[in-house]
Structures are given as C-alpha cells and as structure tokens.
Amino acid sequence: MLQSLKSESKVIFYYFKVTSKSILTYIGIFLFTLLTFMRSSVVGESIFTFIDYNYVAFIFCNLFFSVSATQLMQKQLESTLFLERNLWQHVKRLYLTYFLMITVLCSFVIIFILFFNNPSTNYAFTLLGIIHFIVIFYSSNLVGVSIGICAGYFIKNELSTILTLLILGLFTAIPRIVAGKNDTLTALFSLYDDHQFIMTNTLVGILVNTSYLMDKLFLILLIITVALIVRFATYPKEKWLYSGLLLVVISSQLLILTNYSIPKFHYNYPTTLEQNYQIIEHNMNLTLSNKLKNQSTISLIPLEKTDTISLLLDDTFDVQQVRINEQTVSYQRSNHVVTIAYPFQAQQQVEVTIQYEGTVYIANNINFDTFYVSPLAINLPGDSFKWYPEAPAHTPINFNIKIGSSATIYSNLTQTQNFQFQGRAYSAHLFAGQYKIEEVDGIRYMLPINYQLSTIESYLQTILDSPTVSEEIKKVITDKTYQQLIVGIWPLEDGSDSIKMEGDTLLLNFI
Amino acid sequence: MILNNQLIVENIQYNYAKKNILQDVSFTCSNGIIALLGNNGAGKSTIMKIIAGMMKPAKGKVLLNNQSILTSQNYPIHKIGYLPQDFDIYGNVSGYDFLSYVYDIKKLKQPSKKQVLDELIAKFNLEEVIYKKFSSYSGGYKRRLGIAQAVLGEPKLIIIDEPSVGLDPIQRIEFRSYLAEISRTAITLISTHIIEDVELYSDEILILREQHIQFQGSVEQLIQLSTPHIYSANVQVDELIAFKKKVRTIEEKRISDTLIKVKFINNQGETFGNKEKEISLENAYVYFQNK
C-alpha cells in the first residue's frame, strides 16, 4: 500500500514536470506573479480588497491551467495509455497534478499576503482572508482545468484550446454582461470575488453566509459535473452509477440556480404607526454569531388603556415568544411590526420580553453588504435597521445590553464591562469588523483598517461646507466635542445623513 | 537459468463497425523473436493492441504463462513491455524523466532505480541525450528510448509494433542487435511488413491473412513450403509483358540488356521454367499471400 502510494506520487511528480517544463507555464506564472506583485500595496490595505482587485492575475492563472490541461489531454500518447491502462486513470492523475500545482502557487501567494498584509488586520480576519483566497483560487483554477480536460478529451486537436478559451471567456463575460441585471448569474458564474462588480466593504471582509456557500458550492458542483462527464466518456464500467450521480449533481446546480438570492434592504418601515406608550428602559441579552439572537426586555408605560401595542422589528427576525410580566402573550407580525395583545392599563408599567432571532445579511440595491451579523463582523445601526424592538417615535431611552460575541464591538453606548454596554441614547448602534483604533487628543477613532485618520479629518472639513449637514453637527465637528468617531454603514437612499451624532459619538457613513 | 515464457492466444475475434477484422486468431509462442507478418490493413496492429490490453476483443483469450491477461482486473504491465508504432512522449521532459516514470508506474521492485536506469541507458547508448528534452531527439534516439522503456523491468512479453519504420540502415542493424539480446529472456512479438528484417532476426513467423493466422513456423519452414511452387525462367525483354500475363511473377532480375530472369509461382503446373533454388523469404511470403 505504502509502496503503491509512493509510486503513484512519483507518477504525479512526472506530470508535474511535464506541466512545469513548458513555455506556457513560464509565461503563465510570470504574468500571474507580475500582476500579483503589482498589487502588493493593495494587500497592505486589506486582503479582501487584494482578492477583489487581483482578478486579472487570476484570469491569467486560469488561462494557463486550462490551456495546459487541454494540451496535455488532447495528446493521448499510446505509450502512456498502455502504461496507465485507461483514460480515466490518466484524467485523475492530471487532476491531482494540477491540484498540486495550484497548491504550490497558492502557497506562494499566501506567503505574499502574509508578508504585505496590513498590520492592523487581526488574526481571525487574516485567516478568513486566506481561506477566501484559497476557495477562489482553487475553485477558479479547477474550473479552468476541468474545462481544459473536457475539451482536450472530446476534441483531440488544437481546436480544443480555442474551445477552452471560449468557454473560460464566457465565465469572465457572463457575470460582467448581467451585472446589475441578474444577481444569480452574476454571482454563480463569477469565478472570482463577487465584489469585483461593486465596491469592497473592507469592514466586513467576506461574509461566509448561505449565499457565499451556495455560490462556491455551485462552482464545486460544476467541477464535479465536468469530471463526471469525462469519467462517463472514458471509463466503461459503472455507467449507471455515474449517470445517476451526474443527474444528482446537475439537479443540485439547478436547485442552487433557482434558489439563489441576495436579501436586499427595502425602505418600507411604516411611518404612521400609532405610539400609545413610552419606553423607559431597554435591556437586551444579545448573542451575535452567525445569527442574531436576542432576549429584549422593554420597560414601558402605556399612555392610555389599550388592548394592543405595536413595536417596530425588521421582518428578517423570527419572534419566538413574547411575555409580559413573565406571562406569555399572543402577538402578530406584519410589515416589520410586532403587535402585542394584552389588557394594558394606563400608566401601569409593564415589562415586555420579546425573544427573537434571525440571520442578518442584507445588501443594498448594488449588493453592497449593508446590515450584517457574523462571528467577525457586525453592522447594526439602530435607527436605520430595526434590529431590536423599538417605538415608532425616537426618544432617548436607557439601554443596557449584554452581548455574547467573538468580535470586538464598538458602540455609541458606554462599555461598562467586557461585552456589556450601557447608556442613554436615541438608538443603539453596534459595529465590529476590520477596524483600527486611533486616539488623538482624547478622541477615539474607529476606522476601517485601510483608512488614514488624515483622510477622515479632511472629510470632516469638507462636511463643514455641506448645506445638507445640520449646524448642530457642524458645531460638534468644529469644536471637537465628540469623544469617539465610528465609521459604519447605513443606507442613504431613504434620506439619512451620512454623519450622525449619538450622545458623544459621531457616526460616519463608510459608503 | 533462463525461464521459458509462453504466450497463448486463443480464438480471438475482433469486429469494428460490423466488419470482422480478426476471426479465430490462435497461436502459441515462447521466448525468441516472433514476427507477425501481414499486408497493410490485415489487422497486425489490432492483434498487437489486443495483446497489449488496449483493445477488447469480442471473443477469445490471451494467456501469458497460463495467466489470463485480458480478464485480469489489473493488466500486468510489469510483465509486459510495449513499443507502439508511433512512439511518442511529452516533448518537454527528458528521456530519463520518462524512464523514471515507466519504472514508477510499473511499480518495479528492483532495489535501485538509479542503477537499473543507468544500466539501461548504457545498454542502449542513450547517455548523450538522456537528460535532454525528448523533442530534441533524432529518430534513432527516439526509437532507442522506445525499446529501452519497453524492456525496462525485464518483462516476459515485449510487444513491438512496426519496429523498423523510420530507421535508417545503420539504425536498423543496431535495432536488430538489441532485439536479439532482449529476446533471449522474453517473448518478443513484432509486427512488421518489412520482410528483410524478419529474415534477419526472427525465430518464428506468423502470417496474418484474411482474418486468420495462416502460417506459423520458422523462416526455413516457410521457404520449404513454397519451394515446390516457385519457378524461374529467363525471358526476352520483348516477351516479358506476354509472360507476365500467363503467370504470377514474384521477382524480376535483369541478366543482360535483352534478358530478364523472372521468378514466378507455378500453381497450375506450367511446363516452362525450372524449379528455383534460391528462394528468399520475400519470395516465399509473396507465394503464401497468393497461393
């Protein structure tokens, strides 16, 4: 067994030599390396921006692997076929060889990333960035290899190279042609980072959510589909089994194609909701991981005798239970509103506890990650996104939030202990992600890692001349009366300001 | 002690596009050079490929030392060497890389790979080119590397398809000497249509004609078989055309400006001419193909 594995690895090494000792390889690797090195300053900003911007280098790499695989496959040497016995065995060895080559190249790029990486990037984001790079690098190159092997097998002459280039060209062209018109085709057929068609959100890096996994799974299934087609054509045994497998794989792809979607934010929170109560205090027991889970306890005083009260809460969340003074009560959900039924007495304070949870991954109209909760990145601006139950009218209330999260969280509220925030504010805002902290003249700045403080200061100066910014904010900027500045994300399409003041915190929109 | 190997081919039938290419092909052979002769398109390469396990016959068995090689799940490549008619490898690797690959893929168990390869390289005089890219090899070197890879691991059966194609006379002499050496310990099955080579090196001949093996025996036996039927006559140049209409000529040799010596097959008991004494393998082969 060991001897057999040893021999097999040496055979793979022979193919490694066959592939690497070619002018095509030298050109491909030279161009890939050159283009990658030209992006060294971008790695210094963020790994994710680098992966996004470096797609041209990836294209060259894919071209090299696919053309190389085509040429190796179309040349079906009799001596090799005799020794390897069947073409499928040969195909498997080619796959393994290219996997090895991809691994070697990938390792160099990882070293390059680690060397030029932004020093402000924390360990977890570096790891996530490298994993994201590996996923894109392997999947895109293996798609190229699969196309090459398939074309080389079916067309045993130079036309196969042209076919390979055409098919690979389609994978580059389709997402560009349909970008902005069809999210599914744009995402699923893109071999590279989907953010190449929109601005990269440095703060979030990448969200490993269902859409991301479906997107990558689609490419893996595509690789398997092509490999199965070649397996089917080259090896006569177990055809029924493999045709069944092929059917399952293609069905799975169709399932992904028909179910893929990116949740979008629509500005349709009700504006005419009646408020017949006053919130005194809002306590939250919040878990922020791949999901947002919250037990929200609101102390409120009904202003009149009523049978129902209504609170705003985004429909993203599923309410599991509502209790009033520890008694379970009924409720209704509709259009981002939770309507709670209970015989409320005027001026009689009650404690309303709402348990809810949901996956927060909402993009804006151009697919820019806007509201999100992940183990590493969080963007929950309280007033723009109803991530906790709140009254229609904004009034300052006391917040007391306990958070379970692996991320370092920044908020307009005061951090009293680890993962515990308190304070009186109109809204509670929570942020986490690729931030760097700078402190100048007693003011803390939480900036995206690729931002310079000087850029922010210049931006604040330009705001002073803006007619849309309130005089109150301008005064805060001029007098530097804010204690901290946090760069976050919220949609501006509903007329929101790109700069807001919450207590002693100045919130600046990243977009 | 040299072990005698045995190859048994039994009732091979092969069809292609509803056409019968081989029908009940059977023969047995042991160590030595066995030449498979046949006209172009007779099915020589098909037999070779079937024995090499690269084509599947509709019917029949191939046994090497009593072990069926076509039905065995793992074709015994370590026991068999194969040199295809158009031997080619990837042009950007060296001959050494390729021999090393053959050694590994055959999972050979000799103690030192380097020693085995070095000896093989020296034996086939490949030292000068062995580390150069295969694409830079001359036709002769390519053929030498081809034989070297076929004999690597001392196989029991060596299958060589059209070995002399593309070789110049010196290379053919060289090639014959290699074959003579390797066939001492292995069954060396060669398909060819170059009769001259067969006469010089083969121990046994198989003639494939009309989908069957029509003859199996030595060169001498084939000649002996044809001797009673090959005649010769001296014919005037101006009578040659008329003479050729009467008989099936197999060789013409100019004696003088007016006289030609013609060898012909005497199948119908013609009364002219004399029994020919100097019969070559080529004469015998042509007789056999026309009888």
Interface residues (C-beta under 8 A of the other chain):
Chain A: Q3 S4 S7 K10 V11 Y14 K17 V18 K21 S22 L72 K75 L77 E78 S79 T80 L81 F82 L83 E84 R85
Chain B: A52 G53 M54 Y75 I77 Y82 L83 P84 Q85 D86 F87 D88 I89 Y90 N92 V93 D97 F98 S100 Y101 V102 D104 I105 K106 K107 K109 K133 G146 Q149
